[in-house]
Amino acid sequence: MLFFGVIAAQAQGGGRGQGGPGGQRMDPEAMAKQRAELFQEKFGLSDDQYTKTHDVILANQKEMREKMSELMGSGDREGMRAAMTKSQEDLDKKLKEIFTADQFTKYEAWKKENPPMQRRRGGGN
């Protein structure tokens, strides 16, 4: 049964979210492109907003990966959790400056409907 669960999980993921083929993480550029496209589709971003959103997400992803690499070696799970929370707060603050009030309200509602673990597994379409 475990085997079928793993196969089903991989099939549902389809390379979306942070997992890629074989469970590998997407590179920051691919992640930024995918999320910016999703946000453009979901929240009606203009092309200018898309570009700014892409750049903000890309910078956020690179910074987060660097911070996680530092913390991974220490095994500081609480530090990792705090870093992820701060990273998300920083991203939200920057997106709020790019999005209109209506778009940001939709973004906040989308985040509540799609918790981080579900988004990473490719859920919340």
DRENPA-3360 file (N, C-alpha, C; in nm, 2 decimals, always signed):
BEGIN
1 = MLFFGVIA = +0.08/-0.12/+0.00/+0.00/+0.00/+0.00/+0.09/+0.13/+0.00 ~ +0.20/+0.12/+0.07/+0.29/+0.23/+0.08/+0.33/+0.27/-0.07 ~ +0.37/+0.17/-0.14/+0.41/+0.19/-0.28/+0.31/+0.26/-0.36 ~ +0.18/+0.22/-0.35/+0.08/+0.29/-0.43/+0.06/+0.43/-0.38 ~ +0.07/+0.46/-0.25/+0.06/+0.59/-0.20/+0.17/+0.68/-0.25 ~ +0.29/+0.63/-0.26/+0.40/+0.71/-0.32/+0.38/+0.74/-0.47 ~ +0.33/+0.64/-0.54/+0.31/+0.65/-0.68/+0.19/+0.76/-0.70 ~ +0.09/+0.75/-0.62/-0.02/+0.84/-0.63/+0.02/+0.98/-0.60;
9 = AQAQGGGR = +0.10/+1.00/-0.50/+0.15/+1.13/-0.46/+0.24/+1.19/-0.57 ~ +0.32/+1.11/-0.63/+0.40/+1.16/-0.74/+0.32/+1.20/-0.86 ~ +0.22/+1.12/-0.89/+0.13/+1.14/-1.01/+0.05/+1.27/-0.99 ~ +0.01/+1.30/-0.86/-0.07/+1.42/-0.84/+0.02/+1.54/-0.84 ~ +0.14/+1.53/-0.80/+0.23/+1.65/-0.80/+0.26/+1.69/-0.94 ~ +0.29/+1.60/-1.03/+0.31/+1.64/-1.17/+0.42/+1.74/-1.19 ~ +0.52/+1.75/-1.10/+0.63/+1.84/-1.12/+0.59/+1.98/-1.08 ~ +0.48/+2.01/-1.02/+0.44/+2.14/-0.98/+0.48/+2.17/-0.84;
17 = GQGGPGGQ = +0.46/+2.29/-0.80/+0.50/+2.33/-0.66/+0.65/+2.32/-0.65 ~ +0.71/+2.28/-0.54/+0.85/+2.28/-0.52/+0.91/+2.15/-0.57 ~ +0.83/+2.05/-0.58/+0.89/+1.92/-0.63/+0.89/+1.92/-0.78 ~ +1.00/+1.86/-0.83/+1.01/+1.84/-0.97/+1.02/+1.69/-1.00 ~ +1.06/+1.65/-1.11/+1.08/+1.51/-1.14/+1.17/+1.44/-1.03 ~ +1.12/+1.33/-0.99/+1.20/+1.26/-0.89/+1.20/+1.32/-0.75 ~ +1.11/+1.41/-0.73/+1.11/+1.48/-0.60/+1.21/+1.59/-0.58 ~ +1.28/+1.63/-0.69/+1.38/+1.74/-0.68/+1.31/+1.87/-0.67;
25 = RMDPEAMA = +1.37/+1.96/-0.60/+1.32/+2.10/-0.59/+1.34/+2.18/-0.72 ~ +1.25/+2.26/-0.75/+1.27/+2.35/-0.87/+1.38/+2.45/-0.83 ~ +1.44/+2.50/-0.94/+1.54/+2.61/-0.92/+1.46/+2.74/-0.89 ~ +1.52/+2.83/-0.83/+1.45/+2.96/-0.79/+1.39/+3.03/-0.91 ~ +1.46/+3.03/-1.03/+1.40/+3.09/-1.15/+1.27/+3.03/-1.19 ~ +1.27/+2.89/-1.20/+1.15/+2.82/-1.24/+1.04/+2.84/-1.14 ~ +1.07/+2.84/-1.01/+0.97/+2.86/-0.91/+0.91/+3.00/-0.92 ~ +1.00/+3.10/-0.94/+0.95/+3.24/-0.95/+0.86/+3.26/-1.07;
33 = KQRAELFQ = +0.90/+3.20/-1.18/+0.82/+3.20/-1.30/+0.68/+3.14/-1.28 ~ +0.68/+3.02/-1.22/+0.56/+2.95/-1.20/+0.46/+3.02/-1.11 ~ +0.52/+3.07/-1.00/+0.43/+3.14/-0.90/+0.38/+3.27/-0.96 ~ +0.47/+3.35/-1.03/+0.42/+3.47/-1.09/+0.31/+3.45/-1.19 ~ +0.33/+3.34/-1.27/+0.22/+3.31/-1.37/+0.09/+3.27/-1.30 ~ +0.10/+3.19/-1.19/-0.02/+3.16/-1.11/-0.08/+3.28/-1.06 ~ -0.01/+3.37/-1.00/-0.06/+3.49/-0.94/-0.12/+3.58/-1.05 ~ -0.06/+3.58/-1.17/-0.12/+3.66/-1.28/-0.25/+3.61/-1.32;
41 = EKFGLSDD = -0.26/+3.48/-1.33/-0.39/+3.41/-1.36/-0.49/+3.43/-1.25 ~ -0.46/+3.40/-1.13/-0.55/+3.40/-1.02/-0.60/+3.54/-0.98 ~ -0.51/+3.64/-0.98/-0.54/+3.77/-0.93/-0.54/+3.88/-1.04 ~ -0.52/+3.85/-1.16/-0.54/+3.94/-1.27/-0.42/+4.05/-1.27 ~ -0.30/+4.00/-1.26/-0.19/+4.10/-1.26/-0.16/+4.15/-1.40 ~ -0.13/+4.28/-1.41/-0.09/+4.33/-1.53/+0.05/+4.28/-1.57 ~ +0.10/+4.30/-1.69/+0.23/+4.26/-1.73/+0.34/+4.32/-1.64 ~ +0.32/+4.45/-1.61/+0.42/+4.52/-1.52/+0.42/+4.45/-1.38;
49 = QYTKTHDV = +0.30/+4.43/-1.33/+0.29/+4.36/-1.20/+0.35/+4.22/-1.20 ~ +0.33/+4.15/-1.31/+0.39/+4.02/-1.33/+0.54/+4.02/-1.32 ~ +0.60/+4.12/-1.39/+0.75/+4.13/-1.39/+0.80/+4.16/-1.25 ~ +0.73/+4.26/-1.18/+0.77/+4.29/-1.05/+0.75/+4.18/-0.95 ~ +0.64/+4.11/-0.96/+0.62/+3.99/-0.88/+0.72/+3.88/-0.90 ~ +0.75/+3.86/-1.02/+0.85/+3.76/-1.06/+0.98/+3.79/-0.99 ~ +1.03/+3.92/-1.00/+1.15/+3.96/-0.95/+1.16/+3.95/-0.79 ~ +1.05/+3.98/-0.73/+1.04/+3.98/-0.58/+1.04/+3.83/-0.54;
57 = ILANQKEM = +0.97/+3.74/-0.61/+0.97/+3.60/-0.57/+1.10/+3.54/-0.59 ~ +1.17/+3.57/-0.70/+1.30/+3.52/-0.73/+1.40/+3.56/-0.62 ~ +1.40/+3.69/-0.59/+1.49/+3.73/-0.48/+1.46/+3.66/-0.35 ~ +1.33/+3.65/-0.32/+1.29/+3.58/-0.20/+1.33/+3.43/-0.20 ~ +1.32/+3.36/-0.31/+1.36/+3.22/-0.32/+1.51/+3.21/-0.30 ~ +1.59/+3.29/-0.36/+1.73/+3.28/-0.35/+1.78/+3.31/-0.21 ~ +1.72/+3.41/-0.15/+1.75/+3.44/-0.01/+1.71/+3.33/+0.09 ~ +1.60/+3.27/+0.06/+1.55/+3.16/+0.15/+1.63/+3.04/+0.14;
65 = REKMSELM = +1.67/+3.01/+0.02/+1.76/+2.89/+0.00/+1.89/+2.91/+0.06 ~ +1.95/+3.03/+0.06/+2.08/+3.05/+0.12/+2.06/+3.04/+0.27 ~ +1.96/+3.10/+0.33/+1.93/+3.09/+0.47/+1.91/+2.95/+0.52 ~ +1.83/+2.87/+0.44/+1.81/+2.73/+0.47/+1.93/+2.65/+0.47 ~ +2.02/+2.67/+0.37/+2.14/+2.60/+0.36/+2.23/+2.62/+0.49 ~ +2.23/+2.74/+0.54/+2.30/+2.77/+0.66/+2.24/+2.70/+0.78 ~ +2.11/+2.70/+0.79/+2.04/+2.64/+0.90/+2.04/+2.49/+0.90 ~ +2.04/+2.43/+0.78/+2.03/+2.28/+0.77/+2.14/+2.21/+0.84;
73 = GSGDREGM = +2.26/+2.26/+0.83/+2.37/+2.20/+0.89/+2.36/+2.20/+1.05 ~ +2.30/+2.30/+1.10/+2.29/+2.31/+1.25/+2.18/+2.22/+1.30 ~ +2.09/+2.18/+1.22/+1.97/+2.11/+1.27/+1.87/+2.19/+1.35 ~ +1.88/+2.32/+1.34/+1.80/+2.41/+1.41/+1.66/+2.43/+1.35 ~ +1.57/+2.33/+1.38/+1.44/+2.33/+1.32/+1.36/+2.46/+1.35 ~ +1.37/+2.50/+1.47/+1.30/+2.62/+1.51/+1.35/+2.74/+1.44 ~ +1.48/+2.75/+1.42/+1.54/+2.86/+1.34/+1.49/+2.85/+1.20 ~ +1.48/+2.73/+1.14/+1.43/+2.72/+1.01/+1.29/+2.76/+1.00;
81 = RAAMTKSQ = +1.21/+2.73/+1.09/+1.07/+2.77/+1.09/+1.06/+2.92/+1.10 ~ +1.14/+2.98/+1.19/+1.13/+3.12/+1.21/+1.18/+3.19/+1.08 ~ +1.28/+3.14/+1.01/+1.33/+3.20/+0.89/+1.23/+3.19/+0.78 ~ +1.15/+3.08/+0.77/+1.05/+3.06/+0.67/+0.94/+3.16/+0.70 ~ +0.90/+3.17/+0.82/+0.79/+3.27/+0.86/+0.83/+3.41/+0.82 ~ +0.96/+3.45/+0.86/+1.00/+3.58/+0.82/+1.01/+3.60/+0.67 ~ +1.05/+3.50/+0.60/+1.06/+3.51/+0.46/+0.92/+3.53/+0.39 ~ +0.82/+3.46/+0.44/+0.69/+3.48/+0.39/+0.63/+3.62/+0.43;
89 = EDLDKKLK = +0.66/+3.66/+0.55/+0.62/+3.80/+0.58/+0.68/+3.90/+0.50 ~ +0.81/+3.89/+0.47/+0.88/+3.98/+0.38/+0.82/+3.98/+0.24 ~ +0.79/+3.86/+0.19/+0.74/+3.85/+0.06/+0.60/+3.91/+0.05 ~ +0.52/+3.88/+0.15/+0.38/+3.94/+0.16/+0.39/+4.10/+0.16 ~ +0.48/+4.15/+0.23/+0.49/+4.30/+0.24/+0.53/+4.36/+0.11 ~ +0.62/+4.29/+0.03/+0.66/+4.34/-0.10/+0.54/+4.32/-0.20 ~ +0.47/+4.21/-0.19/+0.36/+4.18/-0.28/+0.25/+4.29/-0.26 ~ +0.23/+4.32/-0.14/+0.13/+4.42/-0.10/+0.15/+4.56/-0.17;
97 = EIFTADQF = +0.28/+4.59/-0.19/+0.32/+4.71/-0.26/+0.30/+4.70/-0.41 ~ +0.30/+4.58/-0.46/+0.28/+4.56/-0.61/+0.13/+4.54/-0.65 ~ +0.06/+4.46/-0.57/-0.08/+4.43/-0.60/-0.17/+4.55/-0.56 ~ -0.28/+4.55/-0.63/-0.39/+4.65/-0.59/-0.45/+4.59/-0.46 ~ -0.53/+4.67/-0.39/-0.59/+4.63/-0.27/-0.68/+4.51/-0.29 ~ -0.75/+4.51/-0.40/-0.84/+4.39/-0.44/-0.76/+4.27/-0.46 ~ -0.65/+4.28/-0.54/-0.56/+4.17/-0.57/-0.50/+4.11/-0.44 ~ -0.46/+4.20/-0.35/-0.40/+4.15/-0.23/-0.50/+4.08/-0.14;
105 = TKYEAWKK = -0.62/+4.13/-0.14/-0.73/+4.06/-0.06/-0.75/+3.92/-0.12 ~ -0.75/+3.91/-0.25/-0.77/+3.78/-0.32/-0.65/+3.69/-0.28 ~ -0.53/+3.75/-0.28/-0.41/+3.67/-0.25/-0.42/+3.62/-0.10 ~ -0.46/+3.70/-0.01/-0.47/+3.66/+0.13/-0.57/+3.55/+0.14 ~ -0.68/+3.56/+0.07/-0.79/+3.45/+0.08/-0.73/+3.33/+0.02 ~ -0.66/+3.34/-0.09/-0.60/+3.22/-0.16/-0.50/+3.15/-0.06 ~ -0.42/+3.23/+0.01/-0.32/+3.17/+0.10/-0.40/+3.09/+0.21 ~ -0.51/+3.14/+0.26/-0.58/+3.07/+0.37/-0.64/+2.94/+0.31;
113 = ENPPMQRR = -0.69/+2.94/+0.19/-0.75/+2.82/+0.13/-0.64/+2.72/+0.09 ~ -0.52/+2.76/+0.07/-0.41/+2.68/+0.03/-0.29/+2.69/+0.12 ~ -0.29/+2.62/+0.23/-0.18/+2.62/+0.33/-0.05/+2.58/+0.26 ~ +0.06/+2.63/+0.31/+0.19/+2.61/+0.25/+0.22/+2.47/+0.21 ~ +0.20/+2.37/+0.29/+0.23/+2.23/+0.26/+0.14/+2.18/+0.14 ~ +0.02/+2.23/+0.13/-0.07/+2.19/+0.02/-0.01/+2.25/-0.11 ~ +0.03/+2.38/-0.10/+0.09/+2.45/-0.22/+0.21/+2.38/-0.27 ~ +0.30/+2.33/-0.18/+0.42/+2.26/-0.21/+0.39/+2.13/-0.28;
121 = RGGGN = +0.29/+2.07/-0.25/+0.25/+1.94/-0.31/+0.18/+1.96/-0.44 ~ +0.16/+2.08/-0.48/+0.09/+2.11/-0.61/-0.06/+2.12/-0.60 ~ -0.11/+2.13/-0.48/-0.25/+2.15/-0.46/-0.29/+2.29/-0.47 ~ -0.42/+2.31/-0.45/-0.47/+2.45/-0.45/-0.48/+2.52/-0.58 ~ -0.51/+2.45/-0.69/-0.52/+2.51/-0.82/-0.64/+2.60/-0.82;
% end
